[in-house]
Amino acid sequence: MRLLVCSTEDNASVNIRDALLSSGGWSEGGEMEGAPVHRRPGMAMITVPRLHLYCDNIDAAAAEAIGERPQEVVFLSRHKAASGQRSLTVHPIGNWGKADFGGRVGELVPAAPHLMTSLLRQLRREADGMGFEVTYEVTHHGPFLQTPTLFIEIGSSEESWGDPDAARAIARTLQNVEVSAYPVAMGIGGGHYAPRFTEASLGKRISFGHMLPNYAFDLKDIQALGERVRTGMERSGARLAYIHRKSMKRSEATVVAKLVADLGYDTVDSSDLEDIGPMSPD
């Protein structure tokens, strides 16, 4: 069962939930935290009265309320950015360091690589021609769960959060996605919006798990970087690392690649991967 989580403290989250419910096929079955549980085959949706960043262990609480433990959790959310860029994003969660926005210090939540990457591709199809950038974000923020989890978000301003077309695009994505199980990689390098990993996912047979951006590690502390890579690989279920080499100096990329090899993992880039064909609307 795939669990969707809506927060009443987030208007984009509520709009996505409402778009899902208005599409039909849902029934009410049970209650959690004073709100009905909505169900459809293979999926359940709960609504919580607090910001989802702080819903630690909501997977366990939902399992008790629903009577079935979720296999994956998807949080419906807004994305805020100073740029105001109209965007639709997906990302894994956890904290590479401090826990300023929920979760636990230095702990990652298990990623859902196949689902997350397939959602990115489906979102690209569903939002075609709408003027929204479809992209990953790297691993960040809470809450902390034991179940493979991701966020799917509307960005990046009040206007976009309330856009019914954006909410409907995400609703269609969640209902229409067909999950492809391609080789899983952890992304290393680049910035917050991970354009290189996004590009690879849209065109190549690969599934991304956790993504460690340049700003979240320091090559002067190889031991700490090694721990982050090891944790990211384990929490992604990955044996491959995709290094964004152009985001760092050649010497730095060499150091990262050697560290990955020393940990017993392999590196991969786009030239090693099979094409999946053009990402055109269905």
C-alpha positions in Angstrom: 0.0 0.0 0.0 1.2 3.5 -0.9 0.4 6.1 1.7 -0.3 9.8 0.7 0.0 12.4 3.4 -1.8 15.8 3.3 -1.1 18.6 5.7 -3.8 21.2 6.5 -1.0 23.6 7.3 0.1 23.6 3.6 -2.4 25.0 1.0 -0.6 23.2 -1.9 -0.9 20.0 0.0 -4.7 20.5 0.5 -5.1 21.5 -3.1 -3.4 18.3 -4.3 -5.5 16.2 -2.0 -8.7 17.9 -3.2 -7.7 17.3 -6.8 -7.1 13.6 -6.1 -10.5 13.3 -4.4 -12.4 15.1 -7.1 -11.0 12.7 -9.7 -13.1 9.9 -8.2 -12.5 6.3 -7.2 -11.9 7.1 -3.5 -13.9 5.9 -0.5 -13.8 6.7 3.1 -12.6 4.0 5.5 -11.5 4.7 9.0 -10.2 7.8 10.7 -6.9 9.2 11.8 -6.3 12.3 13.9 -9.9 13.4 13.5 -9.9 13.2 9.7 -11.2 10.5 7.4 -8.9 8.1 5.7 -9.5 8.0 2.0 -8.8 4.8 0.1 -8.5 3.4 -3.4 -6.9 0.1 -4.6 -3.3 0.1 -3.5 -3.4 3.5 -2.0 -4.5 5.3 1.2 -4.5 9.0 1.9 -4.5 10.7 5.4 -4.8 14.3 6.4 -2.9 15.6 9.4 -3.5 19.0 11.2 0.2 19.9 11.4 3.1 20.6 9.1 4.3 17.4 7.6 8.0 18.3 8.2 7.4 17.4 11.8 5.4 14.2 11.4 8.0 11.8 12.6 7.0 8.1 12.5 3.7 8.9 10.8 4.2 5.6 8.9 3.8 3.6 12.1 0.9 5.7 13.3 -0.9 5.3 10.0 -0.3 1.6 10.0 -2.1 1.3 13.3 -5.0 3.5 12.1 -5.3 1.8 8.7 -4.5 -1.7 9.7 -1.8 -2.1 7.1 1.8 -0.9 7.0 2.6 1.3 4.0 5.3 0.2 1.6 6.0 3.7 0.5 5.0 7.2 1.8 4.4 10.3 -0.4 4.0 13.7 1.2 2.0 16.2 -0.7 3.6 19.6 -0.3 4.4 23.1 -1.4 7.9 24.2 -2.4 9.1 27.7 -1.5 11.9 29.6 -3.3 12.9 33.2 -3.5 12.9 33.0 -7.3 9.2 32.3 -7.4 10.0 29.8 -10.2 7.0 27.8 -11.2 8.1 24.2 -10.6 6.9 20.7 -9.8 9.5 18.8 -7.8 10.1 15.4 -6.2 12.8 14.6 -3.7 14.0 12.2 -1.0 14.2 13.3 2.6 16.7 13.4 5.5 19.4 15.5 6.9 23.0 15.4 5.8 23.8 17.5 8.9 21.7 19.7 11.1 18.0 19.1 11.5 16.7 22.7 11.1 13.5 21.6 9.4 12.4 18.4 11.0 13.9 14.9 11.0 17.0 13.8 12.9 20.5 15.2 12.9 22.6 13.4 10.3 20.0 10.8 9.5 18.4 9.9 6.2 15.0 8.3 5.6 15.0 5.3 3.2 14.5 6.6 -0.3 12.0 5.2 -2.9 14.2 5.4 -6.0 12.0 3.6 -8.5 8.8 5.3 -7.4 10.4 8.8 -7.2 12.1 8.6 -10.6 9.0 7.2 -12.2 7.0 10.0 -10.7 9.4 12.6 -12.1 9.0 11.1 -15.6 5.2 10.9 -15.3 5.1 14.5 -13.9 7.0 15.6 -17.0 4.3 14.1 -19.2 1.3 15.4 -17.2 2.7 18.9 -16.9 3.7 19.2 -20.5 3.0 22.7 -21.9 2.0 24.1 -18.5 5.0 26.3 -18.0 6.3 24.5 -14.9 9.8 23.3 -14.5 9.8 19.6 -13.6 12.9 18.7 -11.5 14.4 16.8 -8.6 15.5 18.5 -5.4 18.3 16.9 -3.5 17.8 15.2 -0.1 16.7 17.6 2.6 14.5 18.2 5.7 12.2 15.9 7.8 10.2 14.2 9.0 11.9 10.9 10.1 10.3 7.6 9.1 11.4 4.0 8.6 9.4 3.5 5.4 10.7 4.6 1.9 9.5 8.1 1.5 9.5 11.1 -0.9 7.9 14.5 -1.2 6.1 15.7 -4.3 5.7 19.5 -4.4 4.3 22.6 -6.2 6.6 25.6 -6.3 7.4 28.2 -5.6 4.9 30.9 -4.6 1.4 31.4 -3.2 0.1 31.8 -6.7 1.5 28.4 -7.8 0.5 26.6 -4.6 -3.1 27.6 -5.4 -3.0 26.7 -9.1 -5.6 24.1 -9.7 -3.9 22.9 -12.9 -0.7 22.2 -11.0 -2.6 20.3 -8.4 -4.4 18.3 -11.0 -1.1 17.5 -12.8 0.3 16.0 -9.6 -3.0 14.1 -8.9 -2.9 12.6 -12.4 0.8 11.8 -11.9 0.1 9.9 -8.7 -2.8 8.0 -10.2 -1.2 7.2 -13.6 2.4 6.4 -12.7 3.8 3.1 -13.8 6.9 2.3 -11.8 10.0 1.2 -13.7 12.7 -0.7 -11.8 16.0 0.5 -13.4 19.5 0.4 -11.7 19.6 2.5 -8.6 22.2 5.3 -8.2 23.0 7.8 -5.5 23.7 11.3 -6.9 26.8 13.1 -5.7 27.6 16.8 -6.5 25.8 19.7 -8.1 23.3 22.1 -6.5 20.0 21.9 -4.9 17.9 21.3 -8.0 20.1 18.6 -9.4 19.7 19.3 -13.1 22.2 16.7 -14.1 20.4 13.9 -12.2 17.0 15.2 -13.5 18.3 15.1 -17.1 19.7 11.6 -16.7 16.4 10.3 -15.1 14.3 11.8 -17.9 16.4 10.2 -20.7 18.2 7.2 -19.3 17.4 3.8 -17.6 18.3 4.8 -14.1 16.5 5.4 -10.8 17.9 7.9 -8.3 17.8 7.6 -4.6 19.5 10.0 -2.2 21.3 13.0 -3.7 24.3 14.6 -1.9 24.9 18.2 -3.2 28.3 20.0 -3.1 27.1 22.3 -0.3 26.6 19.3 2.0 30.1 18.0 2.1 33.7 19.2 2.5 36.5 17.3 0.7 38.8 18.4 3.6 36.9 15.9 5.8 37.1 12.7 3.8 36.0 10.5 6.7 32.7 12.5 7.1 32.2 12.4 3.3 32.7 8.7 3.3 30.1 8.2 6.0 27.6 10.3 4.1 28.2 8.4 0.9 27.9 5.1 2.7 24.7 6.1 4.5 23.2 7.6 1.2 24.0 4.3 -0.7 22.5 2.1 2.1 19.4 4.3 2.5 18.9 4.3 -1.3 19.5 0.5 -1.8 22.1 1.6 -4.4 25.4 0.0 -5.6 26.1 2.9 -8.1 27.1 6.5 -7.6 26.5 9.1 -10.3 29.0 11.9 -9.8 28.2 15.3 -11.2 31.8 15.8 -12.3 31.3 19.2 -14.0 30.1 20.7 -10.7 33.6 20.2 -9.2 37.2 20.4 -10.1 38.7 17.4 -11.9 40.9 16.7 -9.0 37.9 16.8 -6.6 35.9 14.5 -8.8 38.8 12.1 -8.8 38.9 12.1 -5.0 35.2 11.4 -4.8 35.4 8.6 -7.4 38.2 7.0 -5.4 36.3 7.2 -2.2 33.3 5.6 -3.8 35.5 2.7 -5.1 37.2 2.3 -1.8 33.7 1.9 -0.2 33.1 -1.0 -2.6 30.7 0.8 -5.0 30.8 1.6 -8.7 30.5 4.9 -10.5 28.3 5.5 -13.5 27.5 8.4 -15.9 25.1 9.0 -18.7 27.3 7.4 -21.3 27.1 4.1 -19.5 23.3 4.1 -19.5 20.6 2.9 -22.0 18.2 5.5 -23.4 14.5 5.2 -22.5 13.3 7.3 -25.5 11.8 10.8 -25.7 9.7 12.0 -22.8 6.7 13.0 -24.8 3.1 13.2 -23.5 1.1 10.0 -23.6 
